[in-house]
Amino acid sequence: MPTITIKSDKPVVVIPSDEYDALRETIEVLSNRRLMSDIRAAIKEHEDGKSIDFEEFWRREMSEA
């Protein structure tokens, strides 16, 4: 089993690299004001019944083709 030795007075957290990458991506999204505004608007549209599910979208696309 690998051993990690760290000389620090601060607490250290060790997590798998894929979890670290996911956390960084989440922080990037949450830090992007425009993207968060778009996400909030989409959620509101969905809550207001102004959205359609994928099957309905696909049906409409195929009827127009």
mmJSON file of the N, C-alpha and C atoms, coordinates in Angstrom:
{"data_MODEL":{"atom_site":{
"group_PDB":["ATOM","ATOM","ATOM","ATOM","ATOM","ATOM","ATOM","ATOM","ATOM","ATOM","ATOM","ATOM","ATOM","ATOM","ATOM","ATOM","ATOM","ATOM","ATOM","ATOM","ATOM","ATOM","ATOM","ATOM","ATOM","ATOM","ATOM","ATOM","ATOM","ATOM","ATOM","ATOM","ATOM","ATOM","ATOM","ATOM","ATOM","ATOM","ATOM","ATOM","ATOM","ATOM","ATOM","ATOM","ATOM","ATOM","ATOM","ATOM","ATOM","ATOM","ATOM","ATOM","ATOM","ATOM","ATOM","ATOM","ATOM","ATOM","ATOM","ATOM","ATOM","ATOM","ATOM","ATOM","ATOM","ATOM","ATOM","ATOM","ATOM","ATOM","ATOM","ATOM","ATOM","ATOM","ATOM","ATOM","ATOM","ATOM","ATOM","ATOM","ATOM","ATOM","ATOM","ATOM","ATOM","ATOM","ATOM","ATOM","ATOM","ATOM","ATOM","ATOM","ATOM","ATOM","ATOM","ATOM","ATOM","ATOM","ATOM","ATOM","ATOM","ATOM","ATOM","ATOM","ATOM","ATOM","ATOM","ATOM","ATOM","ATOM","ATOM","ATOM","ATOM","ATOM","ATOM","ATOM","ATOM","ATOM","ATOM","ATOM","ATOM","ATOM","ATOM","ATOM","ATOM","ATOM","ATOM","ATOM","ATOM","ATOM","ATOM","ATOM","ATOM","ATOM","ATOM","ATOM","ATOM","ATOM","ATOM","ATOM","ATOM","ATOM","ATOM","ATOM","ATOM","ATOM","ATOM","ATOM","ATOM","ATOM","ATOM","ATOM","ATOM","ATOM","ATOM","ATOM","ATOM","ATOM","ATOM","ATOM","ATOM","ATOM","ATOM","ATOM","ATOM","ATOM","ATOM","ATOM","ATOM","ATOM","ATOM","ATOM","ATOM","ATOM","ATOM","ATOM","ATOM","ATOM","ATOM","ATOM","ATOM","ATOM","ATOM","ATOM","ATOM","ATOM","ATOM","ATOM","ATOM","ATOM","ATOM","ATOM","ATOM","ATOM","ATOM"],
"id":[1,2,3,4,5,6,7,8,9,10,11,12,13,14,15,16,17,18,19,20,21,22,23,24,25,26,27,28,29,30,31,32,33,34,35,36,37,38,39,40,41,42,43,44,45,46,47,48,49,50,51,52,53,54,55,56,57,58,59,60,61,62,63,64,65,66,67,68,69,70,71,72,73,74,75,76,77,78,79,80,81,82,83,84,85,86,87,88,89,90,91,92,93,94,95,96,97,98,99,100,101,102,103,104,105,106,107,108,109,110,111,112,113,114,115,116,117,118,119,120,121,122,123,124,125,126,127,128,129,130,131,132,133,134,135,136,137,138,139,140,141,142,143,144,145,146,147,148,149,150,151,152,153,154,155,156,157,158,159,160,161,162,163,164,165,166,167,168,169,170,171,172,173,174,175,176,177,178,179,180,181,182,183,184,185,186,187,188,189,190,191,192,193,194,195],
"type_symbol":["N","C","C","N","C","C","N","C","C","N","C","C","N","C","C","N","C","C","N","C","C","N","C","C","N","C","C","N","C","C","N","C","C","N","C","C","N","C","C","N","C","C","N","C","C","N","C","C","N","C","C","N","C","C","N","C","C","N","C","C","N","C","C","N","C","C","N","C","C","N","C","C","N","C","C","N","C","C","N","C","C","N","C","C","N","C","C","N","C","C","N","C","C","N","C","C","N","C","C","N","C","C","N","C","C","N","C","C","N","C","C","N","C","C","N","C","C","N","C","C","N","C","C","N","C","C","N","C","C","N","C","C","N","C","C","N","C","C","N","C","C","N","C","C","N","C","C","N","C","C","N","C","C","N","C","C","N","C","C","N","C","C","N","C","C","N","C","C","N","C","C","N","C","C","N","C","C","N","C","C","N","C","C","N","C","C","N","C","C","N","C","C","N","C","C"],
"label_atom_id":["N","CA","C","N","CA","C","N","CA","C","N","CA","C","N","CA","C","N","CA","C","N","CA","C","N","CA","C","N","CA","C","N","CA","C","N","CA","C","N","CA","C","N","CA","C","N","CA","C","N","CA","C","N","CA","C","N","CA","C","N","CA","C","N","CA","C","N","CA","C","N","CA","C","N","CA","C","N","CA","C","N","CA","C","N","CA","C","N","CA","C","N","CA","C","N","CA","C","N","CA","C","N","CA","C","N","CA","C","N","CA","C","N","CA","C","N","CA","C","N","CA","C","N","CA","C","N","CA","C","N","CA","C","N","CA","C","N","CA","C","N","CA","C","N","CA","C","N","CA","C","N","CA","C","N","CA","C","N","CA","C","N","CA","C","N","CA","C","N","CA","C","N","CA","C","N","CA","C","N","CA","C","N","CA","C","N","CA","C","N","CA","C","N","CA","C","N","CA","C","N","CA","C","N","CA","C","N","CA","C","N","CA","C","N","CA","C","N","CA","C","N","CA","C","N","CA","C"],
"label_alt_id":[null,null,null,null,null,null,null,null,null,null,null,null,null,null,null,null,null,null,null,null,null,null,null,null,null,null,null,null,null,null,null,null,null,null,null,null,null,null,null,null,null,null,null,null,null,null,null,null,null,null,null,null,null,null,null,null,null,null,null,null,null,null,null,null,null,null,null,null,null,null,null,null,null,null,null,null,null,null,null,null,null,null,null,null,null,null,null,null,null,null,null,null,null,null,null,null,null,null,null,null,null,null,null,null,null,null,null,null,null,null,null,null,null,null,null,null,null,null,null,null,null,null,null,null,null,null,null,null,null,null,null,null,null,null,null,null,null,null,null,null,null,null,null,null,null,null,null,null,null,null,null,null,null,null,null,null,null,null,null,null,null,null,null,null,null,null,null,null,null,null,null,null,null,null,null,null,null,null,null,null,null,null,null,null,null,null,null,null,null,null,null,null,null,null,null],
"label_comp_id":["MET","MET","MET","PRO","PRO","PRO","THR","THR","THR","ILE","ILE","ILE","THR","THR","THR","ILE","ILE","ILE","LYS","LYS","LYS","SER","SER","SER","ASP","ASP","ASP","LYS","LYS","LYS","PRO","PRO","PRO","VAL","VAL","VAL","VAL","VAL","VAL","VAL","VAL","VAL","ILE","ILE","ILE","PRO","PRO","PRO","SER","SER","SER","ASP","ASP","ASP","GLU","GLU","GLU","TYR","TYR","TYR","ASP","ASP","ASP","ALA","ALA","ALA","LEU","LEU","LEU","ARG","ARG","ARG","GLU","GLU","GLU","THR","THR","THR","ILE","ILE","ILE","GLU","GLU","GLU","VAL","VAL","VAL","LEU","LEU","LEU","SER","SER","SER","ASN","ASN","ASN","ARG","ARG","ARG","ARG","ARG","ARG","LEU","LEU","LEU","MET","MET","MET","SER","SER","SER","ASP","ASP","ASP","ILE","ILE","ILE","ARG","ARG","ARG","ALA","ALA","ALA","ALA","ALA","ALA","ILE","ILE","ILE","LYS","LYS","LYS","GLU","GLU","GLU","HIS","HIS","HIS","GLU","GLU","GLU","ASP","ASP","ASP","GLY","GLY","GLY","LYS","LYS","LYS","SER","SER","SER","ILE","ILE","ILE","ASP","ASP","ASP","PHE","PHE","PHE","GLU","GLU","GLU","GLU","GLU","GLU","PHE","PHE","PHE","TRP","TRP","TRP","ARG","ARG","ARG","ARG","ARG","ARG","GLU","GLU","GLU","MET","MET","MET","SER","SER","SER","GLU","GLU","GLU","ALA","ALA","ALA"],
"label_asym_id":["A","A","A","A","A","A","A","A","A","A","A","A","A","A","A","A","A","A","A","A","A","A","A","A","A","A","A","A","A","A","A","A","A","A","A","A","A","A","A","A","A","A","A","A","A","A","A","A","A","A","A","A","A","A","A","A","A","A","A","A","A","A","A","A","A","A","A","A","A","A","A","A","A","A","A","A","A","A","A","A","A","A","A","A","A","A","A","A","A","A","A","A","A","A","A","A","A","A","A","A","A","A","A","A","A","A","A","A","A","A","A","A","A","A","A","A","A","A","A","A","A","A","A","A","A","A","A","A","A","A","A","A","A","A","A","A","A","A","A","A","A","A","A","A","A","A","A","A","A","A","A","A","A","A","A","A","A","A","A","A","A","A","A","A","A","A","A","A","A","A","A","A","A","A","A","A","A","A","A","A","A","A","A","A","A","A","A","A","A","A","A","A","A","A","A"],
"label_entity_id":["1","1","1","1","1","1","1","1","1","1","1","1","1","1","1","1","1","1","1","1","1","1","1","1","1","1","1","1","1","1","1","1","1","1","1","1","1","1","1","1","1","1","1","1","1","1","1","1","1","1","1","1","1","1","1","1","1","1","1","1","1","1","1","1","1","1","1","1","1","1","1","1","1","1","1","1","1","1","1","1","1","1","1","1","1","1","1","1","1","1","1","1","1","1","1","1","1","1","1","1","1","1","1","1","1","1","1","1","1","1","1","1","1","1","1","1","1","1","1","1","1","1","1","1","1","1","1","1","1","1","1","1","1","1","1","1","1","1","1","1","1","1","1","1","1","1","1","1","1","1","1","1","1","1","1","1","1","1","1","1","1","1","1","1","1","1","1","1","1","1","1","1","1","1","1","1","1","1","1","1","1","1","1","1","1","1","1","1","1","1","1","1","1","1","1"],
"label_seq_id":[1,1,1,2,2,2,3,3,3,4,4,4,5,5,5,6,6,6,7,7,7,8,8,8,9,9,9,10,10,10,11,11,11,12,12,12,13,13,13,14,14,14,15,15,15,16,16,16,17,17,17,18,18,18,19,19,19,20,20,20,21,21,21,22,22,22,23,23,23,24,24,24,25,25,25,26,26,26,27,27,27,28,28,28,29,29,29,30,30,30,31,31,31,32,32,32,33,33,33,34,34,34,35,35,35,36,36,36,37,37,37,38,38,38,39,39,39,40,40,40,41,41,41,42,42,42,43,43,43,44,44,44,45,45,45,46,46,46,47,47,47,48,48,48,49,49,49,50,50,50,51,51,51,52,52,52,53,53,53,54,54,54,55,55,55,56,56,56,57,57,57,58,58,58,59,59,59,60,60,60,61,61,61,62,62,62,63,63,63,64,64,64,65,65,65],
"pdbx_PDB_ins_code":[null,null,null,null,null,null,null,null,null,null,null,null,null,null,null,null,null,null,null,null,null,null,null,null,null,null,null,null,null,null,null,null,null,null,null,null,null,null,null,null,null,null,null,null,null,null,null,null,null,null,null,null,null,null,null,null,null,null,null,null,null,null,null,null,null,null,null,null,null,null,null,null,null,null,null,null,null,null,null,null,null,null,null,null,null,null,null,null,null,null,null,null,null,null,null,null,null,null,null,null,null,null,null,null,null,null,null,null,null,null,null,null,null,null,null,null,null,null,null,null,null,null,null,null,null,null,null,null,null,null,null,null,null,null,null,null,null,null,null,null,null,null,null,null,null,null,null,null,null,null,null,null,null,null,null,null,null,null,null,null,null,null,null,null,null,null,null,null,null,null,null,null,null,null,null,null,null,null,null,null,null,null,null,null,null,null,null,null,null,null,null,null,null,null,null],
"Cartn_x":[0.853,0.0,0.899,0.579,1.391,1.307,2.394,2.455,2.737,2.012,2.221,2.675,3.788,4.281,4.255,3.565,3.436,3.829,4.705,5.106,4.369,3.315,2.499,1.74,1.529,0.717,-0.755,-1.04,-2.41,-3.012,-4.343,-4.989,-4.865,-4.824,-4.681,-5.829,-6.361,-7.417,-6.904,-7.093,-6.678,-7.933,-8.167,-9.322,-8.862,-9.611,-9.258,-9.25,-8.384,-8.235,-9.522,-10.348,-11.586,-12.57,-12.591,-13.441,-12.935,-11.609,-11.014,-11.375,-11.266,-11.618,-13.086,-13.966,-15.398,-15.651,-14.965,-15.111,-14.655,-13.555,-13.06,-14.051,-14.633,-15.621,-16.863,-17.283,-18.441,-18.165,-16.991,-16.618,-16.604,-16.114,-16.073,-17.483,-18.4,-19.788,-20.415,-20.272,-20.885,-20.301,-19.073,-18.421,-18.774,-19.42,-19.757,-21.164,-21.219,-22.505,-23.494,-23.012,-23.918,-24.486,-23.618,-24.068,-25.075,-24.811,-25.734,-27.068,-27.023,-28.259,-29.066,-28.372,-29.041,-29.648,-28.915,-29.415,-30.653,-30.6,-31.765,-32.979,-32.749,-33.848,-34.447,-33.606,-34.101,-34.901,-34.43,-35.167,-36.528,-36.565,-37.833,-38.782,-38.277,-39.121,-39.704,-38.884,-39.362,-40.442,-40.193,-41.167,-42.474,-42.391,-43.576,-44.268,-43.779,-44.402,-44.086,-43.011,-42.658,-41.604,-41.402,-40.406,-41.085,-40.36,-40.869,-39.81,-40.231,-39.263,-38.619,-37.599,-36.845,-37.707,-38.593,-39.437,-40.302,-40.856,-41.668,-40.806,-39.64,-38.706,-38.385,-38.051,-37.688,-38.855,-40.057,-41.239,-41.427,-41.275,-41.435,-40.36,-39.122,-38.021,-38.27,-38.731,-38.935,-40.133,-41.115,-42.281,-41.932,-40.905,-40.489,-39.494,-38.878,-37.83,-38.395],
"Cartn_y":[-1.183,0.0,1.246,2.22,3.445,4.229,4.9,5.739,7.17,8.104,9.527,10.179,10.887,11.611,13.096,13.85,15.285,16.017,16.983,17.813,19.138,19.262,20.471,20.634,21.879,22.175,22.279,22.241,22.382,21.012,20.878,19.603,19.321,18.064,17.637,16.686,16.839,15.954,15.244,13.939,13.154,12.541,12.846,12.29,11.785,10.881,10.408,11.564,11.468,12.561,12.843,11.816,12.076,12.881,12.652,13.454,14.893,15.048,16.388,17.142,16.465,17.089,17.502,16.644,16.965,18.179,18.267,19.433,20.713,20.637,21.818,22.255,21.292,21.623,22.251,21.733,22.296,23.732,23.972,25.33,26.257,25.754,26.559,26.95,25.993,26.285,27.276,27.013,27.883,29.293,29.428,30.742,31.54,30.904,31.552,32.159,33.466,34.133,33.964,34.086,33.973,32.552,31.566,30.18,29.882,30.342,30.104,30.809,31.984,32.695,31.889,31.345,30.518,29.258,28.641,27.439,27.772,28.874,29.276,29.561,30.224,30.525,29.236,28.268,26.993,26.238,26.271,25.617,26.268,27.607,28.312,27.972,27.937,27.566,26.167,25.253,23.896,23.882,24.599,24.658,25.312,26.239,26.928,26.142,24.945,24.102,24.521,25.262,25.751,24.884,23.687,22.805,21.534,20.817,19.535,18.472,17.226,16.162,15.782,14.941,14.596,13.921,13.022,12.316,13.283,14.283,15.29,16.117,16.496,17.237,16.439,15.157,14.309,14.134,13.953,13.808,15.055,16.228,17.483,17.628,17.263,17.35,16.431,15.242,14.26,14.642,15.304,15.709,16.881,17.649,18.781,18.369,17.208,16.769,16.267],
"Cartn_z":[0.0,0.0,0.0,-0.871,-0.928,0.372,0.683,1.872,1.445,2.047,1.772,3.06,2.988,4.153,3.821,4.654,4.417,5.688,5.524,6.654,6.535,7.314,7.25,8.556,8.929,10.11,9.742,8.448,7.976,7.706,7.87,7.531,6.037,5.69,4.305,3.97,2.762,2.287,1.048,1.004,-0.154,-0.76,-2.049,-2.752,-4.115,-4.706,-6.047,-7.055,-8.048,-9.01,-9.775,-10.07,-10.801,-9.948,-8.642,-7.764,-7.689,-7.64,-7.626,-8.913,-10.052,-11.33,-11.348,-10.825,-10.783,-9.896,-8.779,-7.894,-8.593,-9.31,-10.036,-11.11,-11.828,-12.858,-12.232,-11.087,-10.391,-9.978,-9.433,-9.036,-10.252,-11.382,-12.606,-13.053,-13.029,-13.42,-12.444,-11.154,-10.149,-10.17,-10.657,-10.706,-11.957,-12.922,-14.177,-14.055,-13.853,-13.607,-14.758,-15.965,-17.115,-17.227,-17.075,-17.149,-16.04,-14.819,-13.712,-13.965,-14.568,-14.911,-15.931,-16.933,-17.94,-17.314,-16.397,-15.725,-14.902,-14.154,-13.349,-14.243,-15.376,-16.297,-16.854,-17.192,-17.715,-16.658,-15.429,-14.339,-14.162,-14.21,-14.058,-15.201,-16.425,-17.565,-17.375,-16.898,-16.655,-15.57,-14.487,-13.393,-13.838,-14.782,-15.295,-16.408,-16.684,-17.702,-19.122,-19.321,-20.65,-21.336,-20.83,-21.434,-21.937,-22.786,-23.284,-23.014,-22.928,-22.717,-24.05,-23.983,-25.179,-26.231,-25.797,-26.749,-27.555,-26.89,-27.586,-28.535,-28.06,-28.922,-30.179,-30.005,-31.127,-32.092,-31.532,-32.38,-33.237,-32.641,-33.397,-34.469,-34.112,-35.075,-36.259,-35.996,-37.061,-37.946,-37.367,-38.175,-39.092,-38.755,-39.574,-40.655,-40.496,-41.44,-42.742],
"occupancy":[1.0,1.0,1.0,1.0,1.0,1.0,1.0,1.0,1.0,1.0,1.0,1.0,1.0,1.0,1.0,1.0,1.0,1.0,1.0,1.0,1.0,1.0,1.0,1.0,1.0,1.0,1.0,1.0,1.0,1.0,1.0,1.0,1.0,1.0,1.0,1.0,1.0,1.0,1.0,1.0,1.0,1.0,1.0,1.0,1.0,1.0,1.0,1.0,1.0,1.0,1.0,1.0,1.0,1.0,1.0,1.0,1.0,1.0,1.0,1.0,1.0,1.0,1.0,1.0,1.0,1.0,1.0,1.0,1.0,1.0,1.0,1.0,1.0,1.0,1.0,1.0,1.0,1.0,1.0,1.0,1.0,1.0,1.0,1.0,1.0,1.0,1.0,1.0,1.0,1.0,1.0,1.0,1.0,1.0,1.0,1.0,1.0,1.0,1.0,1.0,1.0,1.0,1.0,1.0,1.0,1.0,1.0,1.0,1.0,1.0,1.0,1.0,1.0,1.0,1.0,1.0,1.0,1.0,1.0,1.0,1.0,1.0,1.0,1.0,1.0,1.0,1.0,1.0,1.0,1.0,1.0,1.0,1.0,1.0,1.0,1.0,1.0,1.0,1.0,1.0,1.0,1.0,1.0,1.0,1.0,1.0,1.0,1.0,1.0,1.0,1.0,1.0,1.0,1.0,1.0,1.0,1.0,1.0,1.0,1.0,1.0,1.0,1.0,1.0,1.0,1.0,1.0,1.0,1.0,1.0,1.0,1.0,1.0,1.0,1.0,1.0,1.0,1.0,1.0,1.0,1.0,1.0,1.0,1.0,1.0,1.0,1.0,1.0,1.0,1.0,1.0,1.0,1.0,1.0,1.0],
"B_iso_or_equiv":[0.0,0.0,0.0,0.0,0.0,0.0,0.0,0.0,0.0,0.0,0.0,0.0,0.0,0.0,0.0,0.0,0.0,0.0,0.0,0.0,0.0,0.0,0.0,0.0,0.0,0.0,0.0,0.0,0.0,0.0,0.0,0.0,0.0,0.0,0.0,0.0,0.0,0.0,0.0,0.0,0.0,0.0,0.0,0.0,0.0,0.0,0.0,0.0,0.0,0.0,0.0,0.0,0.0,0.0,0.0,0.0,0.0,0.0,0.0,0.0,0.0,0.0,0.0,0.0,0.0,0.0,0.0,0.0,0.0,0.0,0.0,0.0,0.0,0.0,0.0,0.0,0.0,0.0,0.0,0.0,0.0,0.0,0.0,0.0,0.0,0.0,0.0,0.0,0.0,0.0,0.0,0.0,0.0,0.0,0.0,0.0,0.0,0.0,0.0,0.0,0.0,0.0,0.0,0.0,0.0,0.0,0.0,0.0,0.0,0.0,0.0,0.0,0.0,0.0,0.0,0.0,0.0,0.0,0.0,0.0,0.0,0.0,0.0,0.0,0.0,0.0,0.0,0.0,0.0,0.0,0.0,0.0,0.0,0.0,0.0,0.0,0.0,0.0,0.0,0.0,0.0,0.0,0.0,0.0,0.0,0.0,0.0,0.0,0.0,0.0,0.0,0.0,0.0,0.0,0.0,0.0,0.0,0.0,0.0,0.0,0.0,0.0,0.0,0.0,0.0,0.0,0.0,0.0,0.0,0.0,0.0,0.0,0.0,0.0,0.0,0.0,0.0,0.0,0.0,0.0,0.0,0.0,0.0,0.0,0.0,0.0,0.0,0.0,0.0,0.0,0.0,0.0,0.0,0.0,0.0],
"pdbx_formal_charge":[null,null,null,null,null,null,null,null,null,null,null,null,null,null,null,null,null,null,null,null,null,null,null,null,null,null,null,null,null,null,null,null,null,null,null,null,null,null,null,null,null,null,null,null,null,null,null,null,null,null,null,null,null,null,null,null,null,null,null,null,null,null,null,null,null,null,null,null,null,null,null,null,null,null,null,null,null,null,null,null,null,null,null,null,null,null,null,null,null,null,null,null,null,null,null,null,null,null,null,null,null,null,null,null,null,null,null,null,null,null,null,null,null,null,null,null,null,null,null,null,null,null,null,null,null,null,null,null,null,null,null,null,null,null,null,null,null,null,null,null,null,null,null,null,null,null,null,null,null,null,null,null,null,null,null,null,null,null,null,null,null,null,null,null,null,null,null,null,null,null,null,null,null,null,null,null,null,null,null,null,null,null,null,null,null,null,null,null,null,null,null,null,null,null,null],
"auth_seq_id":[1,1,1,2,2,2,3,3,3,4,4,4,5,5,5,6,6,6,7,7,7,8,8,8,9,9,9,10,10,10,11,11,11,12,12,12,13,13,13,14,14,14,15,15,15,16,16,16,17,17,17,18,18,18,19,19,19,20,20,20,21,21,21,22,22,22,23,23,23,24,24,24,25,25,25,26,26,26,27,27,27,28,28,28,29,29,29,30,30,30,31,31,31,32,32,32,33,33,33,34,34,34,35,35,35,36,36,36,37,37,37,38,38,38,39,39,39,40,40,40,41,41,41,42,42,42,43,43,43,44,44,44,45,45,45,46,46,46,47,47,47,48,48,48,49,49,49,50,50,50,51,51,51,52,52,52,53,53,53,54,54,54,55,55,55,56,56,56,57,57,57,58,58,58,59,59,59,60,60,60,61,61,61,62,62,62,63,63,63,64,64,64,65,65,65],
"auth_comp_id":["MET","MET","MET","PRO","PRO","PRO","THR","THR","THR","ILE","ILE","ILE","THR","THR","THR","ILE","ILE","ILE","LYS","LYS","LYS","SER","SER","SER","ASP","ASP","ASP","LYS","LYS","LYS","PRO","PRO","PRO","VAL","VAL","VAL","VAL","VAL","VAL","VAL","VAL","VAL","ILE","ILE","ILE","PRO","PRO","PRO","SER","SER","SER","ASP","ASP","ASP","GLU","GLU","GLU","TYR","TYR","TYR","ASP","ASP","ASP","ALA","ALA","ALA","LEU","LEU","LEU","ARG","ARG","ARG","GLU","GLU","GLU","THR","THR","THR","ILE","ILE","ILE","GLU","GLU","GLU","VAL","VAL","VAL","LEU","LEU","LEU","SER","SER","SER","ASN","ASN","ASN","ARG","ARG","ARG","ARG","ARG","ARG","LEU","LEU","LEU","MET","MET","MET","SER","SER","SER","ASP","ASP","ASP","ILE","ILE","ILE","ARG","ARG","ARG","ALA","ALA","ALA","ALA","ALA","ALA","ILE","ILE","ILE","LYS","LYS","LYS","GLU","GLU","GLU","HIS","HIS","HIS","GLU","GLU","GLU","ASP","ASP","ASP","GLY","GLY","GLY","LYS","LYS","LYS","SER","SER","SER","ILE","ILE","ILE","ASP","ASP","ASP","PHE","PHE","PHE","GLU","GLU","GLU","GLU","GLU","GLU","PHE","PHE","PHE","TRP","TRP","TRP","ARG","ARG","ARG","ARG","ARG","ARG","GLU","GLU","GLU","MET","MET","MET","SER","SER","SER","GLU","GLU","GLU","ALA","ALA","ALA"],
"auth_asym_id":["A","A","A","A","A","A","A","A","A","A","A","A","A","A","A","A","A","A","A","A","A","A","A","A","A","A","A","A","A","A","A","A","A","A","A","A","A","A","A","A","A","A","A","A","A","A","A","A","A","A","A","A","A","A","A","A","A","A","A","A","A","A","A","A","A","A","A","A","A","A","A","A","A","A","A","A","A","A","A","A","A","A","A","A","A","A","A","A","A","A","A","A","A","A","A","A","A","A","A","A","A","A","A","A","A","A","A","A","A","A","A","A","A","A","A","A","A","A","A","A","A","A","A","A","A","A","A","A","A","A","A","A","A","A","A","A","A","A","A","A","A","A","A","A","A","A","A","A","A","A","A","A","A","A","A","A","A","A","A","A","A","A","A","A","A","A","A","A","A","A","A","A","A","A","A","A","A","A","A","A","A","A","A","A","A","A","A","A","A","A","A","A","A","A","A"],
"auth_atom_id":["N","CA","C","N","CA","C","N","CA","C","N","CA","C","N","CA","C","N","CA","C","N","CA","C","N","CA","C","N","CA","C","N","CA","C","N","CA","C","N","CA","C","N","CA","C","N","CA","C","N","CA","C","N","CA","C","N","CA","C","N","CA","C","N","CA","C","N","CA","C","N","CA","C","N","CA","C","N","CA","C","N","CA","C","N","CA","C","N","CA","C","N","CA","C","N","CA","C","N","CA","C","N","CA","C","N","CA","C","N","CA","C","N","CA","C","N","CA","C","N","CA","C","N","CA","C","N","CA","C","N","CA","C","N","CA","C","N","CA","C","N","CA","C","N","CA","C","N","CA","C","N","CA","C","N","CA","C","N","CA","C","N","CA","C","N","CA","C","N","CA","C","N","CA","C","N","CA","C","N","CA","C","N","CA","C","N","CA","C","N","CA","C","N","CA","C","N","CA","C","N","CA","C","N","CA","C","N","CA","C","N","CA","C","N","CA","C","N","CA","C","N","CA","C","N","CA","C"],
"pdbx_PDB_model_num":[1,1,1,1,1,1,1,1,1,1,1,1,1,1,1,1,1,1,1,1,1,1,1,1,1,1,1,1,1,1,1,1,1,1,1,1,1,1,1,1,1,1,1,1,1,1,1,1,1,1,1,1,1,1,1,1,1,1,1,1,1,1,1,1,1,1,1,1,1,1,1,1,1,1,1,1,1,1,1,1,1,1,1,1,1,1,1,1,1,1,1,1,1,1,1,1,1,1,1,1,1,1,1,1,1,1,1,1,1,1,1,1,1,1,1,1,1,1,1,1,1,1,1,1,1,1,1,1,1,1,1,1,1,1,1,1,1,1,1,1,1,1,1,1,1,1,1,1,1,1,1,1,1,1,1,1,1,1,1,1,1,1,1,1,1,1,1,1,1,1,1,1,1,1,1,1,1,1,1,1,1,1,1,1,1,1,1,1,1,1,1,1,1,1,1]
}}}
